[in-house]
Amino acid sequence: MGTHYDCDVLVIGSGAGGAPTAAVLAESGLDVLVVEEGPWVEQGEVVPFSLDQMDRQYRSGGLTVALGRPSIAYTEGRCAGGGTEVNSGLYRRPSEQTLDRWRRGWRIADFETDRFMSLCDEVETALSVQTVPGRHTPASERLRSGAAALGWQHDEIPRWMSYPDDGDATEGQRQSMTRTYLPRARRAGATIVTDTRVDRLIIDRGHAFRAELTDANGEPATVDFGHVIVCAGAIHSPALLQRSGLRGLIGRRLAVHPTVKLAARFDEAVNVGDDVPVHQVKEFAPELSFGGSASHPGLVALALTDAWPTMRDAVTAWPEIAVYYAAITSEGRGRVQALPGFRDPLVTYRLTRRDRAVLGRGLARLTQVMLAAGAREVYPSFRHAPIVRDRSDLATLANRFSADAASVMTVHLCSTVPMGDDTSVAAADSHGKIHGTSNVYVNDASLLPDAPGVNPQASVMAVALRNARRFVEEVDA
């Protein structure tokens, strides 16, 4: 029989969508149960961006991929706090143009820009979103100086961090979900169960009433609930709904920010393996954005593997090397499909011809920034890539680049259950309730109608607060 739980509201997942949802509902007096598939890992137990962290806090150790030409590697947090525990903590509000596009294109009701931005104000206070008060890391400073030398627009992106007075970039404490919304939810009475997977929901004529789980010991468990809010992320929210018998538009419009990378070597040490640069280049936004990636020695080696015969000698110089990325706003789309008998869904993504061209253009322009920043050598991440030492090598890079040969990856996954009242394009209503159901909701990145062109978690958390409050109003009515 196994363990059995009862609750008013079952929240599945505890990341940027699930944690604020649980806090709002518990603080309103509802009996909330949060079920998280991964473990609770306290900050400090693992080194950020290390292989140990990937093993403990990422799904499949970070080895997940959307099939296509090329395939796109993606990473997901699988732990209490979800992606907020493992990502860079970089924070940008969506633009007014993005909000307007979503509102009009998907007929999202009650989605006024001013009200949305006030929710962002609230998130930023709760998470201590701020810029670095003191010195930046050498790798971040290199990106800034390269953009400045070219006269390209750039800025520092805020993060959810707390710093001591006049602290520098290495002294921040991450204000992720396990430090903010999850403790609030717990103080308000929510129960948080970790290391437990929700296998499927039992739904009868559009009304869900039970969830079937597998606990940390591999034993079955069940939950009976009044409502369920799925916040398992843009891959596993649609997969769970599909395993539960819900289909339609669910899982059909995956949107990501495809990203290509390079490694740049300088004449002095720049590598900070447990942190990321906070400057970004926005000269070509929203089509293209440039920033810095984690540069743990293992990740430097990974960035060099695409042209290993040419670049392998550089790996011993990893203290002088930092990894950077060019991210695009993609026209392509993907799908998430749950397969009978398989634990994980099939994920596919198709880049358009325009996407492929922009990726190549982005890598060439990012290389320009690195040369302007003083890089002695640049190692682009695609098969048969040349080592770029000066501007005369850029033509060789451009001629050899092919998206099919590139190591394309993403950490931004959205839009698999888009919200809105237009049922021809939206799988959930304007506040996250799945069309055709009476009590099944989604409240995470799946709801964003498309990729916002900036780090999406500000949008995810603001939408989560908005929808959770609307849910409480409806339950109390």
Protein Blocks (a to p, Z undefined) as FASTA:
>chain_A
ZZadddfbdcedjbfklmmmmmmmmmnopacddddfbdcddehjacghiaklmmmmpghh
hpacdeddddddddddddehijmlmmnopacdddfklmmmmmmmnopghiafklmmmmmm
mmmmmnopacdfbdcdfklmmmmmmmmmnopacddddddddddehiafklcccddfklmm
mmmmmmnopacdehiacfbdcdeehiafbdcdddfkopacddddfbdcddebjklmmmmm
mmnopahjnoplcccddddddddddfbdfbdfkbccfbdcfklpckbccddddfbfklmm
mmmmmmmmlmmmmmmmmmmpccdddddddfbdcdddddehiabdcddddddfklmmmmmm
mmmmmmmmmmmnopabdcdddehiacdfbfklmmmmmmmpcfklpccddfbdghklccdj
blklpcbdfkopaghiakbccddfklpmbaehiafklmmmmmmmmmmmmmmmmmmZZ
